[in-house]
Amino acid sequence: MFATRTGRPVEPRNLYRSFTRVAESAGLRVIRLHDARHGTATLLTAAGVAPRVEMEILGHSQISITMDAYTHVVQDTQREAMSHMDRLLRRRRIRE
């Protein structure tokens, strides 16, 4: 929740308008503010933050909401996992 200078809640359209102006002036692609929540969950997961902590940061009532709806797999993380699997399988082949 954001507040105006007078302490009242910011109207969502005014917040989005300000956000859009800042993003454009920084040369960034404009996204929906809600998309930033998905990005936050994804980056926290990639950084190794515990799902329970992510859930609380995002204010979700269930870990499944955070992990199933908000967290996305980063390609580098997926590649790293596949490389790890490749190393494990190669090691096993050498032993056989």
Steps between C-alpha positions, in 0.01 A plus 500: 500500500633842405386830646478851357663802665176550692504140628215374285535182289642557152252434221622195302486683165714785640755253637515323163535832318795596722654155463466520121662843490799381708543181294488688170744768617740220602465339157332191643215301354177588680339207680196462720584563864358157579765346271762631742363255759568212261849635439560532873397138564714375213809694608461395863479134393806536277685655796419195713251668734280249683146470355345578840692829513390587144141422593514740793673776301230482233221473758362170373303266725640182344840400364326337202377842383853639512669202338235398244368837386772757566836325471637429153806298403795711391668352189848516655376305802340241273823467297701462819268223622528317167881530505500357851284210382736442206800485736320252726409273209852514354648408838265204525594380150870513587443280807307236303 
